[in-house]
Amino acid sequence: MESDPAPREPNALVDETAAAIRARIMSGEIPIGAQLRQADLAATLGVSRTPIREALRQLQAGGLIEVLPRRGAVVRVPAPWEVREAYEVRAELEGLACVRAVGEITQEQLDELRRTIDVLREDPSASGEADSPTTAANDRFHALIHEIAGNERLARTIRDVNDAFPRNVSALVLRDNPRLRSNNLAQHQRVVEALAANDGELARQVMRDHVIAAGEALARWYERRSQTVFRG
C-alpha cells in the first residue's frame, strides 16, 4: 500500500499561494484597485487563511499590493513615475539585447520575428487580455531577441521589470488606442530591419524609443486610472 504524499512545507505553500495570487493579478483576473479578501482567496485556492495571510504579506513587500485603511489589502495602482522609471531601465536593457543579437541572429529567427509582427497586425478587438494571441506575439518578439542575445541575467532582469506591472494593462492600452497600436507595429518592424542590416546602434536606438513610448503610454493610462480607483 502506497503511503500518502508528504505534506508541503509551510514556506513552500506560502510561495505557491503568493505565486497563484500574483498570476491572477498579472493576468487582470484580479484588477488593480480590487480588494483581496482572505476568505474568498482561501476558497478559490483551496487553502486555509494562514498561507493566504502570509502570501499577501509577501506580495505587499514586493509592492504588488498595499493595505489601505477601511479597505484592507488591495491590488496596488502603480504610480506613473514608477512606470516611467522602470521603463527607462527596461529601454536600456532591451537596447543592449538588440546590440548583442546583431551578428548572431539567423534568417530563420528573423522570419520568426516577422511572423510575430504579422500577428500584431490582426484585429485587436479581443486583445485586451494578457493571454491573447497579440500579447503572446509581442512577448515572443522580445523574448526571442533576449534568447539570441545569449545573456540569461540580462533576460531575467528584463522579466523582473515587466513583472512589476499587470500584463493585461499593456494589452488594454494598445487595444484602445489605434494610433499607438500603429506606431507600436511600425517600431517592431524597424527593429527587425535594423537587426537584418546588422546595425547594432540603430537597433538599440529603435528599441529604446519603442520601450520608452510604451512606458509613457502605460504611465498615462495609470494616471487616468488612478483618478477613478477608490483609494479609501
C-alpha positions in Angstrom: 0.0 0.0 0.0 1.4 3.4 -1.0 1.9 6.0 1.7 0.3 9.4 1.4 2.5 12.1 -0.1 4.4 14.2 2.3 2.7 17.4 3.2 4.2 20.6 1.7 6.5 22.7 3.8 4.7 25.8 5.1 7.1 28.1 3.3 6.6 26.3 0.0 2.8 26.5 0.4 3.1 30.3 1.1 5.3 30.7 -2.0 2.8 28.7 -4.1 -0.1 30.7 -2.8 1.6 34.0 -3.5 2.5 32.9 -7.0 -1.1 31.9 -7.7 -2.4 35.3 -6.5 0.3 37.1 -8.4 -0.7 35.2 -11.6 -4.3 36.3 -11.2 -3.2 39.9 -10.7 -0.8 39.9 -13.6 -3.5 38.4 -16.0 -6.1 41.0 -14.9 -8.3 38.4 -13.4 -7.9 40.4 -10.2 -7.9 44.0 -11.4 -5.9 46.9 -10.0 -7.7 48.5 -7.1 -9.6 45.3 -6.2 -9.9 44.2 -2.6 -8.2 40.9 -1.7 -10.5 39.2 0.7 -8.8 36.4 2.6 -11.9 34.2 2.8 -12.6 34.5 -0.9 -8.9 33.7 -1.8 -8.8 30.8 0.6 -11.9 29.3 -1.0 -10.7 29.9 -4.6 -7.2 28.4 -4.0 -8.3 25.7 -1.6 -6.0 26.6 1.3 -6.6 28.0 4.8 -6.4 31.7 5.6 -2.9 31.3 7.2 -0.9 30.8 3.9 -3.2 33.5 2.3 -2.3 36.0 5.0 1.4 35.2 4.7 1.2 35.3 0.9 -0.4 38.7 1.0 2.4 40.0 3.2 4.9 38.7 0.7 3.1 40.4 -2.2 2.9 43.6 -0.1 6.6 43.5 0.5 7.1 43.2 -3.3 5.0 46.2 -3.9 2.2 44.5 -5.9 -0.5 45.1 -3.2 -1.0 47.6 -0.4 -3.1 47.7 2.7 -5.4 50.7 3.0 -7.5 52.0 5.9 -11.0 50.6 5.9 -10.3 48.5 2.8 -7.6 46.1 3.8 -5.4 44.5 1.1 -5.9 45.8 -2.4 -4.1 45.5 -5.7 -1.8 48.5 -5.8 -2.2 51.1 -8.6 1.4 51.8 -9.7 2.4 55.5 -9.6 3.1 56.9 -13.1 6.6 57.9 -12.1 7.3 54.3 -11.1 6.3 53.1 -14.6 8.4 55.7 -16.3 11.5 54.9 -14.2 11.0 51.1 -14.8 10.6 51.5 -18.5 13.6 53.8 -18.7 15.7 51.0 -17.2 14.0 48.4 -19.4 14.7 50.5 -22.5 18.4 50.4 -21.9 18.4 46.7 -21.2 16.3 45.9 -24.3 18.6 48.1 -26.4 21.6 46.1 -25.1 19.9 42.9 -26.0 19.5 44.2 -29.6 23.2 45.1 -29.8 24.1 41.6 -28.6 21.7 40.0 -31.1 23.4 41.7 -34.1 25.7 39.2 -35.8 24.1 36.3 -34.0 20.6 36.4 -35.5 19.8 33.9 -38.2 17.5 34.2 -41.2 15.1 31.7 -39.5 15.0 33.9 -36.4 14.4 37.0 -38.5 11.5 35.2 -40.2 10.0 34.3 -36.8 10.2 37.9 -35.7 8.4 38.9 -38.8 5.7 36.3 -38.1 5.1 37.8 -34.7 4.6 41.2 -36.4 2.0 39.5 -38.7 0.0 38.5 -35.7 0.2 42.1 -34.3 -1.5 43.3 -37.4 -4.6 41.2 -36.7 -7.9 42.6 -35.4 -7.2 43.9 -31.8 -10.8 43.7 -30.7 -10.0 40.7 -28.4 -6.5 41.7 -27.4 -7.2 43.2 -24.0 -6.2 40.0 -22.2 -2.8 39.0 -21.0 -3.1 35.6 -22.8 -4.4 37.0 -26.2 -2.6 36.0 -29.4 -1.3 39.5 -29.9 0.1 39.7 -26.4 1.7 36.3 -26.9 3.2 37.5 -30.2 4.6 40.7 -28.6 6.1 38.7 -25.8 7.7 36.2 -28.2 9.2 39.1 -30.2 11.0 40.4 -27.2 11.8 37.0 -25.7 13.4 35.8 -29.0 15.7 38.8 -29.1 16.7 38.1 -25.5 17.4 34.5 -26.4 19.6 35.5 -29.3 21.4 38.0 -27.1 22.6 35.0 -25.1 22.7 36.6 -21.6 20.4 35.0 -19.2 21.0 37.6 -16.5 20.0 40.3 -18.9 16.8 38.4 -19.9 15.9 37.7 -16.3 16.4 41.4 -15.3 14.1 42.5 -18.1 11.5 39.9 -17.0 11.7 41.3 -13.4 10.9 44.8 -14.7 8.0 43.5 -16.7 6.6 41.5 -13.8 6.3 44.7 -11.7 3.1 45.6 -13.6 0.0 43.6 -14.6 0.4 42.3 -18.1 -3.1 42.8 -19.2 -2.9 46.6 -18.9 -0.3 46.9 -21.7 -2.7 45.0 -23.9 -5.6 47.2 -23.0 -3.6 50.4 -23.7 -2.8 49.2 -27.3 -6.3 47.9 -27.9 -7.9 51.2 -27.0 -5.5 53.4 -29.0 -5.4 52.8 -32.8 -2.6 55.4 -33.3 -0.5 54.0 -30.6 -1.1 50.5 -32.0 0.0 51.6 -35.4 3.2 53.2 -34.0 3.9 50.1 -32.0 3.7 47.9 -35.1 6.0 50.2 -37.1 8.6 50.2 -34.2 8.6 46.4 -34.2 9.2 46.5 -38.0 12.1 49.0 -37.7 13.8 46.8 -35.0 13.7 43.8 -37.4 15.0 45.9 -40.3 17.9 47.1 -38.1 18.7 43.6 -37.0 18.6 42.3 -40.5 21.0 45.0 -41.6 23.4 44.1 -38.7 23.2 47.7 -37.5 23.5 47.4 -33.7 23.4 51.1 -32.9 20.2 51.6 -34.9 18.6 48.5 -33.4 19.5 49.8 -29.9 18.0 53.3 -30.6 14.8 52.0 -32.2 14.2 49.5 -29.4 14.9 52.2 -26.8 12.4 54.5 -28.4 9.9 51.7 -28.7 10.1 50.8 -25.0 10.1 54.4 -23.8 7.0 55.1 -25.9 5.3 52.0 -24.4 6.2 53.1 -20.9 4.8 56.6 -21.5 1.5 55.2 -22.8 1.3 52.9 -19.8 2.1 55.7 -17.3 -0.6 57.9 -18.8 -3.1 55.1 -18.6 -2.3 54.7 -14.9 -2.6 58.5 -14.4 -6.1 58.3 -15.8 -7.0 55.2 -13.9 -5.7 56.5 -10.5 -8.3 59.2 -10.7 -11.1 56.7 -10.9 -10.0 53.9 -8.5 -11.4 54.4 -5.0 -8.5 54.5 -2.6 -10.2 54.7 0.8 
